Amino acid sequence: MSQFTLNLLVVGGSFALYIAIAIWARAGTTSDFYAASRGVNPIVNGAATAADWMSAASFISMAGLIAFVGYGNSTFLMGWTGGYVLLALLLAPYLRKFGRFTVPEFIGDRFYSQTARVVAVICLLVISITYVIGQMTGAGVAFSRFLEVENTTGLLIASGVVFIYAVLGGMKGITYTQLAQYCVLITAYTIPAVFISLQLTGNPIPGLGLFSTHAESGVPLLTKLNQVLIELGFNDYTGHHGSTFNMFLFTMSLMIGTAGLPHVIIRFFTVPKVADARKSAGWALVFIALLYLTAPAVGAMARLNIITTIFPDGTSAAPITYDERPDWMRSWEKTGLLAFEDKNNDGRIQYYNDNSEEFASIAAERGWEGNEMVTFNRDILVLANPEIAQLPGWVLALIAAGGLAAALSTAAGLLLAISSAISHDMLKSVLMPNITDKQELLAARVSMAFAIVLATYLGLNPPGFAAQVVALAFGLAAATLFPALMMGIFSRKMNTQGAVAGMLVGLLATLLYIFTYLGWFFIPGTNMLPNSPDNWLLGISPLSFGAIGAALNFVVAYVVMRITAEPPAHIQDLVESIRVPRGAGSAVDH
């Protein structure tokens, strides 16, 4: 059986499973569509939350970013996992106790204002649409390689599959589909990692293999990786070479952005009791840890495998010829995501850091005229990993299914958040309050279909790697919804004017900074200022600005609150009741 046929069978089988689950769990009411009728088991919800959480950025892109930067990109791990702890401890139980369907609904009711609800909807749409671009990008990368279609065709196929099971099933269908997708993605991620760890270190546990001895050289794996990178003019893998200030801000942005992500928060509205929300959070952390403890090992081992593939005799002076390049390189070249250029016409692949002053003289002596791996899209690394390590064909098919499961599971959750905001928070609550349950359900499905079309269009021209695009969404969530949710739960004096002013300032300041320093964001082909640290305000990266936006949100909200009227007494009593431990076994549903 050919590799293509095997890929098609495994990926097609997983898609058939997702669609069958959606048909079985089809949403018949708005309660089914928005919150699965609040009947999801905590363990099931924990696995579904993990799948919703571990997007294409986690599965496809994160290990690639770590592989090519090293310790500096551990911020993705620290920020995302730390943020989930914040979400589990500070927000999820209280929001579930409040008993609403959506984040804008909580903000609208807590701040007793339709204006606050509308502003929250706007923030949610900006965050979720930005985030879903990364998922569609990841799905397109996976499709383009493993089903041997153009990136655009892959995006259209992914959109069609999501359309069927998300529009049909709503939250009820998505929940059980995400359970299946978690099983697929964690199996797909772990099996290749175990094989590669065994090959390189003899240790079957990748997280331990990362700190084990490299079997061939007899030195620690990370020491070996540092040696080969330094020899080629790259920075050492385990050192920190960027701005510590930016690293701190970026970690904080990811952390508080995580706690403000609407598509993750709504998962905690699906369980029967407040106590179950806490249990769901605990189980989700366990399920997430299985992948996040493996990702650093995948990144390091893949980087070492790439280098030893190009320099098989262990010396940088003797790279392979183009004719000798392995099949995995040829396959990815067809997608346009990997490309070489023979700059000195010697028929060999020179892979090195051509910006290194120290290595420049060595390269000149050898007649090298620049790094000849001119394109290596970092999103392909995890997907290419089994091929690089020459693993069996069924492992390649499994990794394809896993990458698509990661992208589609999060895309479905985001699209549901978008759909709920439009149909429930705008149409039902603001514009047409008298529509029936049936009409609202239809509006939810239509708005989700529209969101899928928009996400597909934007996914065709993404502004960066999947994890980078997602990081922008986290920054926006950090600057807008997280402060509003925190103040809504823990400050009974916070009023409408303060919350609205804070959200607007956080949103506008963050968007302005992103548009200024990433001018091609949403507008491919344009660029107001080059994306360079030399141009950043006080050296703050656009990906890190979410933490600054959050600080502005808090400050403005409290200043405005002090000069405006206090919330009504019943709202202050409501805030107190949310935090009271009494009744932790039940929730107030409206």
ZAMARGU-4260 file (C-alpha; in steps of 0.2 Angstrom, whole numbers, plus 5000, padded with zeros to 4 digits):
<rodrens>
0) 5000/5000/5000 | 5007/5017/4995 | 5010/5031/5008 | 4997/5042/5000 | 4984/5028/5001
5) 4988/5025/5019 | 4987/5043/5023 | 4970/5044/5015 | 4963/5030/5024 | 4969/5036/5041
10) 4964/5054/5039 | 4948/5049/5030 | 4944/5037/5044 | 4946/5050/5057 | 4935/5063/5047
15) 4922/5050/5046 | 4922/5047/5065 | 4921/5066/5068 | 4906/5068/5057 | 4897/5052/5064
20) 4899/5059/5081 | 4892/5076/5076 | 4877/5067/5068 | 4874/5056/5084 | 4876/5072/5095
25) 4866/5084/5084 | 4861/5100/5094 | 4842/5101/5094 | 4841/5116/5106 | 4850/5132/5109
30) 4856/5125/5126 | 4863/5110/5116 | 4871/5121/5104 | 4879/5133/5116 | 4883/5123/5132
35) 4879/5104/5128 | 4864/5106/5140 | 4877/5107/5154 | 4878/5088/5155 | 4896/5084/5150
40) 4906/5073/5162 | 4921/5082/5170 | 4934/5069/5163 | 4926/5070/5145 | 4926/5089/5147
45) 4944/5089/5152 | 4949/5079/5137 | 4938/5090/5126 | 4946/5106/5134 | 4963/5099/5131
50) 4959/5096/5112 | 4951/5114/5111 | 4967/5121/5120 | 4980/5111/5110 | 4978/5119/5093
55) 4989/5119/5078 | 5000/5130/5087 | 5003/5117/5100 | 5004/5102/5089 | 5012/5108/5073
60) 5021/5125/5077 | 5027/5125/5095 | 5040/5112/5093 | 5046/5120/5077 | 5048/5137/5085
65) 5057/5129/5100 | 5068/5119/5088 | 5075/5134/5078 | 5077/5146/5093 | 5079/5134/5108
70) 5078/5140/5126 | 5072/5157/5121 | 5055/5150/5114 | 5052/5141/5130 | 5041/5156/5134
75) 5027/5147/5124 | 5027/5133/5136 | 5028/5143/5152 | 5015/5156/5146 | 5002/5144/5140
80) 5003/5131/5154 | 5004/5145/5167 | 4989/5154/5160 | 4979/5138/5161 | 4982/5137/5180
85) 4976/5155/5181 | 4961/5151/5172 | 4957/5135/5182 | 4960/5144/5199 | 4953/5162/5196
90) 4940/5161/5183 | 4932/5145/5178 | 4923/5140/5194 | 4916/5158/5197 | 4910/5159/5179
95) 4902/5143/5179 | 4893/5148/5196 | 4886/5163/5187 | 4877/5151/5175 | 4878/5160/5158
100) 4881/5153/5140 | 4895/5165/5134 | 4908/5177/5140 | 4900/5193/5133 | 4884/5187/5142
105) 4893/5187/5159 | 4901/5204/5155 | 4884/5211/5150 | 4875/5205/5165 | 4889/5208/5178
110) 4891/5226/5171 | 4872/5229/5169 | 4875/5236/5152 | 4871/5231/5134 | 4886/5242/5129
115) 4898/5232/5139 | 4890/5216/5131 | 4893/5223/5113 | 4911/5229/5117 | 4914/5211/5124
120) 4907/5204/5108 | 4919/5215/5097 | 4934/5210/5108 | 4929/5191/5106 | 4927/5192/5087
125) 4944/5201/5085 | 4952/5188/5096 | 4944/5172/5089 | 4946/5177/5071 | 4964/5181/5073
130) 4966/5164/5082 | 4957/5154/5069 | 4968/5160/5056 | 4982/5150/5064 | 4972/5134/5064
135) 4967/5136/5046 | 4986/5139/5042 | 4990/5123/5051 | 4977/5113/5043 | 4983/5119/5026
140) 5001/5114/5030 | 4996/5096/5035 | 4984/5094/5020 | 4996/5101/5007 | 5009/5088/5012
145) 5000/5072/5017 | 4986/5072/5004 | 4997/5080/4991 | 4986/5094/4987 | 4989/5113/4986
150) 4988/5123/5002 | 4973/5132/4996 | 4964/5115/4992 | 4969/5109/5009 | 4961/5124/5017
155) 4945/5121/5008 | 4944/5103/5013 | 4947/5107/5031 | 4934/5121/5031 | 4921/5108/5023
160) 4924/5096/5037 | 4923/5109/5051 | 4907/5115/5043 | 4899/5098/5044 | 4902/5094/5062
165) 4902/5111/5070 | 4887/5118/5061 | 4877/5102/5064 | 4883/5097/5081 | 4886/5114/5090
170) 4894/5112/5107 | 4886/5095/5110 | 4893/5088/5094 | 4910/5098/5096 | 4913/5091/5114
175) 4912/5073/5109 | 4921/5076/5093 | 4935/5085/5103 | 4936/5070/5114 | 4940/5059/5099
180) 4952/5072/5092 | 4962/5072/5108 | 4964/5053/5108 | 4970/5055/5090 | 4982/5070/5092
185) 4990/5064/5108 | 4993/5047/5101 | 5000/5054/5085 | 5011/5066/5094 | 5018/5053/5107
190) 5022/5038/5096 | 5034/5047/5084 | 5042/5055/5099 | 5045/5039/5108 | 5053/5031/5092
195) 5065/5046/5090 | 5070/5046/5108 | 5074/5028/5107 | 5084/5030/5091 | 5094/5045/5098
200) 5096/5041/5117 | 5089/5023/5120 | 5076/5031/5132 | 5058/5028/5128 | 5052/5043/5137
205) 5055/5059/5127 | 5055/5071/5141 | 5069/5060/5150 | 5078/5057/5133 | 5080/5076/5131
210) 5092/5075/5146 | 5100/5058/5142 | 5116/5054/5133 | 5116/5055/5114 | 5119/5036/5109
215) 5131/5039/5094 | 5142/5052/5102 | 5142/5047/5120 | 5139/5065/5126 | 5122/5072/5133
220) 5110/5076/5119 | 5109/5094/5123 | 5128/5096/5123 | 5129/5087/5106 | 5115/5099/5099
225) 5125/5114/5106 | 5141/5108/5098 | 5134/5106/5080 | 5124/5122/5081 | 5139/5132/5087
230) 5150/5124/5073 | 5138/5130/5060 | 5138/5148/5067 | 5121/5147/5076 | 5118/5152/5094
235) 5119/5138/5107 | 5102/5129/5110 | 5102/5131/5129 | 5107/5149/5130 | 5096/5164/5131
240) 5100/5177/5118 | 5086/5189/5117 | 5079/5202/5128 | 5074/5196/5146 | 5062/5210/5147
245) 5053/5205/5131 | 5054/5187/5137 | 5045/5192/5153 | 5032/5202/5144 | 5028/5189/5131
250) 5026/5175/5145 | 5014/5187/5154 | 5005/5190/5138 | 5002/5172/5134 | 4998/5168/5152
255) 4984/5181/5155 | 4979/5179/5137 | 4976/5161/5140 | 4965/5165/5155 | 4954/5176/5144
260) 4952/5165/5129 | 4933/5164/5126 | 4933/5147/5117 | 4941/5139/5132 | 4931/5148/5145
265) 4914/5142/5137 | 4920/5124/5139 | 4917/5126/5158 | 4899/5131/5155 | 4895/5113/5149
270) 4897/5104/5165 | 4883/5101/5178 | 4890/5109/5193 | 4903/5121/5199 | 4913/5107/5207
275) 4914/5099/5190 | 4921/5114/5183 | 4936/5113/5195 | 4937/5094/5191 | 4937/5098/5172
280) 4951/5110/5174 | 4962/5097/5184 | 4959/5084/5171 | 4963/5096/5157 | 4979/5100/5165
285) 4984/5082/5165 | 4979/5079/5147 | 4988/5095/5142 | 5004/5090/5151 | 5006/5074/5141
290) 5010/5084/5126 | 5018/5099/5133 | 5031/5088/5142 | 5035/5080/5126 | 5036/5096/5115
295) 5054/5102/5120 | 5061/5085/5117 | 5053/5084/5100 | 5060/5101/5095 | 5078/5097/5101
300) 5079/5080/5093 | 5071/5086/5077 | 5084/5100/5075 | 5098/5088/5078 | 5091/5075/5066
305) 5090/5089/5052 | 5108/5094/5054 | 5115/5076/5055 | 5104/5072/5039 | 5113/5086/5030
310) 5130/5082/5037 | 5130/5063/5039 | 5148/5061/5042 | 5148/5072/5058 | 5158/5087/5051
315) 5151/5103/5044 | 5164/5103/5030 | 5155/5089/5020 | 5137/5092/5017 | 5127/5080/5006
320) 5124/5083/4988 | 5107/5089/4981 | 5105/5072/4973 | 5108/5063/4990 | 5095/5073/4999
325) 5082/5061/5007 | 5064/5058/5001 | 5057/5068/5015 | 5065/5084/5009 | 5059/5081/4991
330) 5042/5078/4997 | 5041/5094/5007 | 5049/5104/4993 | 5034/5100/4982 | 5023/5109/4995
335) 5034/5125/4993 | 5037/5125/5012 | 5055/5119/5010 | 5066/5125/4997 | 5085/5125/4993
340) 5096/5136/4981 | 5113/5131/4976 | 5121/5148/4978 | 5139/5142/4974 | 5134/5129/4961
345) 5144/5115/4969 | 5129/5103/4970 | 5130/5102/4989 | 5118/5109/5002 | 5127/5122/5013
350) 5116/5124/5029 | 5124/5137/5041 | 5121/5154/5049 | 5126/5166/5036 | 5124/5181/5048
355) 5137/5174/5059 | 5153/5185/5059 | 5163/5171/5067 | 5158/5159/5054 | 5160/5170/5039
360) 5178/5167/5037 | 5176/5148/5038 | 5162/5149/5025 | 5173/5160/5013 | 5187/5148/5014
365) 5176/5134/5009 | 5168/5144/4995 | 5151/5145/5003 | 5141/5159/4997 | 5126/5159/5009
370) 5114/5147/5018 | 5106/5136/5004 | 5091/5131/5014 | 5082/5147/5009 | 5065/5141/5015
375) 5061/5130/5030 | 5043/5134/5036 | 5044/5129/5055 | 5026/5123/5055 | 5032/5108/5045
380) 5044/5101/5058 | 5033/5090/5068 | 5024/5084/5053 | 5041/5080/5045 | 5048/5072/5060
385) 5043/5054/5057 | 5050/5055/5039 | 5066/5063/5046 | 5069/5048/5058 | 5063/5036/5044
390) 5049/5029/5054 | 5036/5017/5047 | 5022/5023/5035 | 5008/5021/5047 | 5017/5033/5059
395) 5017/5046/5045 | 4998/5043/5042 | 4995/5045/5061 | 5004/5061/5062 | 4994/5068/5048
400) 4978/5064/5057 | 4985/5071/5073 | 4990/5088/5065 | 4973/5089/5057 | 4964/5084/5073
405) 4973/5098/5083 | 4969/5111/5070 | 4951/5107/5068 | 4947/5104/5086 | 4952/5122/5091
410) 4945/5129/5075 | 4928/5121/5080 | 4929/5129/5097 | 4933/5146/5091 | 4920/5146/5077
415) 4907/5141/5091 | 4913/5156/5101 | 4911/5167/5086 | 4894/5160/5082 | 4887/5162/5100
420) 4893/5180/5101 | 4884/5184/5085 | 4868/5174/5087 | 4865/5175/5106 | 4874/5190/5112
425) 4870/5202/5098 | 4855/5195/5089 | 4845/5188/5103 | 4851/5199/5117 | 4852/5216/5108
430) 4845/5217/5091 | 4830/5205/5090 | 4826/5199/5108 | 4809/5192/5103 | 4816/5178/5091
435) 4811/5161/5095 | 4823/5147/5101 | 4822/5139/5084 | 4826/5155/5075 | 4841/5158/5086
440) 4847/5141/5083 | 4846/5144/5064 | 4855/5161/5066 | 4869/5152/5076 | 4872/5140/5062
445) 4871/5153/5049 | 4884/5164/5058 | 4895/5149/5061 | 4895/5146/5042 | 4899/5164/5038
450) 4914/5163/5051 | 4921/5148/5043 | 4921/5157/5026 | 4930/5172/5033 | 4942/5161/5043
455) 4946/5151/5027 | 4949/5167/5017 | 4961/5174/5030 | 4970/5158/5032 | 4975/5159/5014
460) 4986/5174/5018 | 4992/5172/5036 | 5004/5185/5044 | 5016/5172/5051 | 5018/5154/5058
465) 5004/5146/5066 | 5011/5149/5084 | 5015/5167/5080 | 4997/5171/5074 | 4990/5163/5089
470) 5002/5173/5100 | 4994/5189/5093 | 4977/5182/5098 | 4983/5179/5116 | 4989/5197/5117
475) 4972/5203/5112 | 4964/5192/5125 | 4976/5198/5138 | 4972/5216/5134 | 4953/5215/5133
480) 4943/5201/5141 | 4955/5195/5155 | 4955/5211/5165 | 4936/5213/5163 | 4933/5196/5169
485) 4945/5198/5184 | 4937/5214/5189 | 4920/5207/5186 | 4923/5193/5198 | 4934/5201/5211
490) 4929/5219/5212 | 4911/5223/5217 | 4914/5242/5215 | 4919/5240/5196 | 4906/5248/5186
495) 4900/5249/5168 | 4910/5264/5163 | 4926/5258/5170 | 4925/5241/5162 | 4920/5247/5145
500) 4933/5261/5145 | 4946/5248/5150 | 4942/5235/5137 | 4942/5249/5123 | 4958/5256/5128
505) 4966/5238/5129 | 4959/5233/5112 | 4964/5249/5103 | 4981/5251/5111 | 4986/5233/5107
510) 4978/5234/5089 | 4987/5250/5085 | 5004/5243/5091 | 5001/5227/5081 | 4996/5237/5065
515) 5010/5249/5067 | 5024/5236/5069 | 5016/5222/5060 | 5008/5232/5046 | 5004/5217/5035
520) 4993/5209/5049 | 4976/5206/5040 | 4983/5216/5025 | 4995/5205/5016 | 5008/5215/5005
525) 5007/5231/5016 | 5020/5236/5029 | 5020/5252/5038 | 5036/5249/5048 | 5048/5234/5046
530) 5045/5221/5060 | 5062/5224/5068 | 5068/5227/5086 | 5076/5243/5081 | 5059/5250/5077
535) 5049/5243/5092 | 5044/5256/5106 | 5056/5253/5120 | 5061/5237/5112 | 5043/5229/5116
540) 5039/5215/5103 | 5021/5216/5095 | 5019/5198/5101 | 5023/5204/5119 | 5012/5220/5120
545) 4997/5211/5126 | 5004/5212/5144 | 5006/5231/5142 | 4988/5232/5135 | 4981/5223/5150
550) 4990/5235/5162 | 4982/5249/5152 | 4965/5241/5154 | 4967/5239/5173 | 4973/5257/5176
555) 4960/5265/5164 | 4946/5255/5172 | 4950/5259/5190 | 4953/5278/5186 | 4936/5279/5177
560) 4928/5269/5191 | 4934/5281/5204 | 4926/5296/5195 | 4909/5288/5191 | 4894/5281/5200
565) 4895/5265/5210 | 4886/5249/5203 | 4869/5246/5210 | 4868/5237/5226 | 4860/5221/5219
570) 4875/5220/5207 | 4887/5222/5221 | 4878/5208/5231 | 4878/5197/5215 | 4897/5199/5214
575) 4899/5194/5232 | 4888/5179/5230 | 4898/5173/5215 | 4914/5171/5226 | 4905/5164/5241
580) 4910/5145/5243 | 4892/5141/5248 | 4883/5131/5235 | 4899/5125/5226 | 4889/5110/5221
585) 4877/5119/5211 | 4876/5134/5199 | 4863/5148/5196 | 4856/5145/5179 | 4845/5158/5170
</rodrens>
